[in-house]
């Protein structure tokens, strides 16, 4: 019984870590990364469709993305979607492809990006701790209903705390890697 609660808590924590990784991938560093386009959708025949499903995305240089829509009629819609997004890059449209030049961020902008990364990491830490709290609460109820013993309760709580500590360490390691990447000139 308690092993199910632990497995469930670990699953929730893993999902939070995966979300953090996708948040970090969306943070623009100065290197061209197609991940910055993951959250941008284009109105394609009345349906909001991610750019990544409408176009081929290449990175011919370290600081340039080239977006080549398969349907040339949506070129302007893709350009408009990028301009209205919050990625802070002005696209250039040559009639067949869209180029996204990634200028190196200023020192001030890099500091803002690091703050944003810290915010994402803290939100993930809170989510992991909430998963720990929820699991411990379930275990307490199981103990109260005599489904598990006192010893099993304490052993399970210790196991959940180990899980929490492991995930918090992973979050901190991911944050320090991303921080180093963002601050790199």
C-alpha positions as CSV (number, residue, x, y, z in Angstrom):
1,X,0.0,0.0,0.0
2,X,2.6,2.6,1.0
3,X,4.8,1.6,-1.9
4,X,2.0,2.8,-4.2
5,X,2.0,6.2,-2.5
6,X,5.8,6.5,-2.8
7,X,5.6,5.5,-6.5
8,X,2.9,8.1,-7.1
9,X,4.9,10.8,-5.4
10,X,8.0,9.9,-7.4
11,X,5.9,10.1,-10.6
12,X,4.6,13.5,-9.7
13,X,8.1,14.7,-8.9
14,X,9.5,13.4,-12.1
15,X,6.9,15.2,-14.1
16,X,7.7,18.4,-12.4
17,X,11.4,17.9,-13.2
18,X,10.5,17.3,-16.9
19,X,8.4,20.5,-16.9
20,X,11.4,22.4,-15.5
21,X,13.6,21.0,-18.3
22,X,11.2,22.2,-20.9
23,X,11.0,25.6,-19.2
24,X,14.7,25.9,-19.2
25,X,14.9,24.9,-22.9
26,X,12.6,27.8,-23.7
27,X,14.9,30.3,-22.1
28,X,16.9,32.0,-24.9
29,X,20.6,32.1,-24.3
30,X,22.1,33.5,-27.5
31,X,22.6,30.1,-29.1
32,X,20.0,29.2,-31.7
33,X,17.6,26.6,-30.3
34,X,14.4,25.4,-31.9
35,X,13.0,24.9,-28.3
36,X,12.2,28.7,-28.2
37,X,9.5,28.0,-30.8
38,X,7.8,25.2,-29.0
39,X,5.3,27.5,-27.3
40,X,4.4,29.5,-30.3
41,X,1.3,28.6,-32.3
42,X,0.0,29.8,-35.6
43,X,-3.6,30.0,-36.7
44,X,-3.6,27.4,-39.4
45,X,-7.0,27.1,-41.1
46,X,-8.8,28.0,-37.8
47,X,-6.7,25.7,-35.6
48,X,-3.8,26.9,-33.3
49,X,-0.9,24.7,-34.5
50,X,2.7,24.8,-33.1
51,X,5.2,26.2,-35.6
52,X,7.3,23.0,-35.2
53,X,4.4,21.0,-36.8
54,X,4.1,23.4,-39.8
55,X,7.7,24.0,-40.8
56,X,11.2,22.6,-41.1
57,X,13.5,24.3,-38.6
58,X,17.2,24.3,-39.3
59,X,20.2,25.9,-37.5
60,X,22.8,26.6,-40.2
61,X,24.9,28.7,-37.7
62,X,25.2,28.7,-34.0
63,X,23.2,32.0,-33.7
64,X,20.6,31.5,-36.5
65,X,17.4,29.5,-37.0
66,X,15.8,29.1,-40.4
67,X,12.1,28.3,-40.5
68,X,10.8,26.9,-43.8
69,X,7.1,26.4,-43.7
70,X,5.9,23.5,-45.9
71,X,2.9,25.5,-46.9
72,X,4.2,28.9,-48.2
73,X,0.9,30.6,-47.7
74,X,1.3,30.6,-44.0
75,X,4.7,32.4,-44.1
76,X,3.3,35.7,-43.0
77,X,1.2,34.1,-40.2
78,X,4.3,32.4,-38.9
79,X,6.2,35.7,-39.0
80,X,3.4,37.4,-37.2
81,X,3.2,34.7,-34.5
82,X,6.9,35.1,-33.8
83,X,6.7,38.9,-33.6
84,X,3.8,38.8,-31.1
85,X,5.5,36.2,-28.9
86,X,7.7,37.0,-26.0
87,X,11.0,35.6,-27.3
88,X,12.3,39.0,-28.2
89,X,13.7,38.2,-31.6
90,X,12.7,40.0,-34.8
91,X,12.2,37.6,-37.7
92,X,13.2,38.4,-41.3
93,X,11.1,37.1,-44.1
94,X,12.6,36.7,-47.6
95,X,9.5,35.3,-49.2
96,X,10.4,31.6,-48.9
97,X,11.9,31.2,-45.4
98,X,12.0,33.1,-42.1
99,X,15.4,33.8,-40.5
100,X,15.6,34.2,-36.7
101,X,19.0,35.8,-35.8
102,X,19.9,35.3,-32.1
103,X,21.9,38.3,-31.0
104,X,24.0,37.7,-27.9
105,X,22.0,38.9,-24.9
106,X,23.4,41.9,-23.0
107,X,24.7,41.5,-19.5
108,X,21.4,43.0,-18.1
109,X,19.3,40.6,-20.2
110,X,21.4,37.6,-19.0
111,X,20.8,38.6,-15.4
112,X,17.0,38.8,-16.1
113,X,17.2,35.3,-17.7
114,X,19.0,33.9,-14.7
115,X,16.3,35.4,-12.4
116,X,13.7,33.7,-14.6
117,X,15.5,30.4,-14.3
118,X,15.7,30.8,-10.5
119,X,11.9,31.4,-10.5
120,X,11.3,28.3,-12.6
121,X,13.5,26.3,-10.3
122,X,11.8,27.6,-7.1
123,X,8.4,26.8,-8.5
124,X,9.6,23.3,-9.2
125,X,11.0,22.9,-5.7
126,X,7.7,24.0,-4.2
127,X,5.8,21.5,-6.4
128,X,8.2,18.7,-5.3
129,X,7.7,19.6,-1.7
130,X,3.9,19.7,-2.2
131,X,4.1,16.2,-3.6
132,X,6.0,15.1,-0.5
133,X,3.3,16.8,1.7
134,X,0.5,15.1,-0.2
135,X,2.2,11.7,0.0
136,X,2.8,12.1,3.8
137,X,-0.8,13.1,4.2
138,X,-2.0,10.0,2.4
139,X,0.3,7.9,4.6
140,X,-1.1,9.5,7.8
141,X,-4.6,8.7,6.6
142,X,-3.6,5.1,5.9
143,X,-2.1,4.8,9.4
144,X,-5.2,6.4,10.9
145,X,-7.4,3.8,9.1
146,X,-5.0,1.0,10.3
147,X,-4.0,0.1,6.8
148,X,-0.3,0.5,7.6
149,X,1.7,0.2,10.9
150,X,3.5,3.0,12.7
151,X,6.9,1.5,11.6
152,X,5.8,1.4,8.0
153,X,4.6,5.0,8.3
154,X,7.9,6.2,9.5
155,X,9.9,4.1,7.0
156,X,7.7,5.4,4.1
157,X,8.0,9.0,5.3
158,X,11.8,8.6,5.3
159,X,11.7,7.1,1.8
160,X,9.6,10.0,0.6
161,X,12.1,12.5,2.2
162,X,15.0,10.8,0.4
163,X,13.1,11.1,-2.9
164,X,12.4,14.8,-2.2
165,X,16.1,15.4,-1.4
166,X,17.2,13.7,-4.5
167,X,14.8,15.7,-6.8
168,X,15.8,19.0,-5.1
169,X,19.5,18.1,-5.8
170,X,18.6,17.5,-9.4
171,X,16.8,20.8,-9.6
172,X,19.7,22.6,-8.2
173,X,22.1,20.9,-10.6
174,X,19.9,21.7,-13.6
175,X,19.7,25.3,-12.4
176,X,23.5,25.7,-12.0
177,X,24.0,24.2,-15.5
178,X,21.5,26.6,-17.1
179,X,22.8,29.5,-15.2
180,X,26.3,28.8,-16.5
181,X,24.9,28.5,-20.0
182,X,23.0,31.8,-19.8
183,X,26.0,33.7,-18.4
184,X,28.4,32.3,-21.0
185,X,29.3,35.0,-23.5
